[in-house]
């Protein structure tokens, strides 16, 4: 990540496959709706993808019986803007339906990441590495090299038939990324041939498309059995054990003939804040707090007031760049509490929009 706020935001898309019934979990609720640390698995996935600046359009393919439930769930957690569609009888069909819903927003060269809705611990950094690898090679998937000794079984008992050489073997994960055109063609060809693949890479392989392997981590596990949920929760709580806290403070002088911008919202007033950028003092303080939590200096260091490229720039763009730095460092925003000290004008009517603007720049739900 560079310190510049001018990046290729939103030039990629994602489909979250979440239409499974979760029968192996042994319960009535599909596993993607089970809670991990009080939050549904699906929402954990959405938060990870929302934290990746490159991801724009996003669709969730869900079980048809849970279509309205999924829409209500995503809206409640601040993801009301995403597309939610009914999936199919297979993962392959569900991905095809999600891709079809996104199609009007995509170009042939748009990168599309497909992810399992039951992999809640995917890291934004892994998503970005898969996107980068696909941009370079045409297609890429997250995977881990097989470490355990593998046995091939035979018979009903079963008995070991052979030991499988593990050299060169990789265990596929998600996300799996390729261009819209390649994925759409692979899905259509497979459907026409009656071929059902276990993942997108298998469909691409049939078309002779080289697929790069992006080293991932065993922590990017797929919740399939009840014990997986317990393991995922233990891993999540371990990662949350050491929160980072930062404090930000900023002051600008009120002067005539300047717009008053606070939290990305223009406030009607006879005076505005003086500064090199739009002088959004609230957003500047927020940026400083995040940078402080990262131990990465302050806003003046990253966006100096002698740099003409920041003349009059929206501070929300600076906040977006700061959040990109946080994401690259493996951090996510848990909560932010911002205070404005001002006698006038009245700000209460503008607070909901400020909250929306700041949340959008941080790619989190407004209730954070």
Secondary structure, 3 states (H helix, E strand, C coil): CCCCCCCCCCCEEEEEEECCCCHHHCCCCCHHHCEECCEEHHHHHHHHHHCCCCEEEEEEEECHHHHHHHHHHHHHCCCCCCEEEECCCCHHHHHHHHHHHHHHHCCCCCEEEEEECCCCCCCHHHHHHHHHHHHHHCEEEEEEECCCCEEEEECCCCEEEEEECCCCCEEEEEEEEEEHHHHHHHHHHHHHHCCCCCCHHHHHHHCCCCCEEEECCCCCCCCCCHHHHHHHHHHHHHHCCCCCCCCCCCCCCEEECCCEEECCEEECCCEEECCCCCCCHHHHHHHHHHHHHHCCCCHHHHCCCCCHHHCCCCHHHHHHHHHHHHHHCCCCCCCCCCCCCCCCCCCHHHHHHHHHHHHHHHCCCCCC
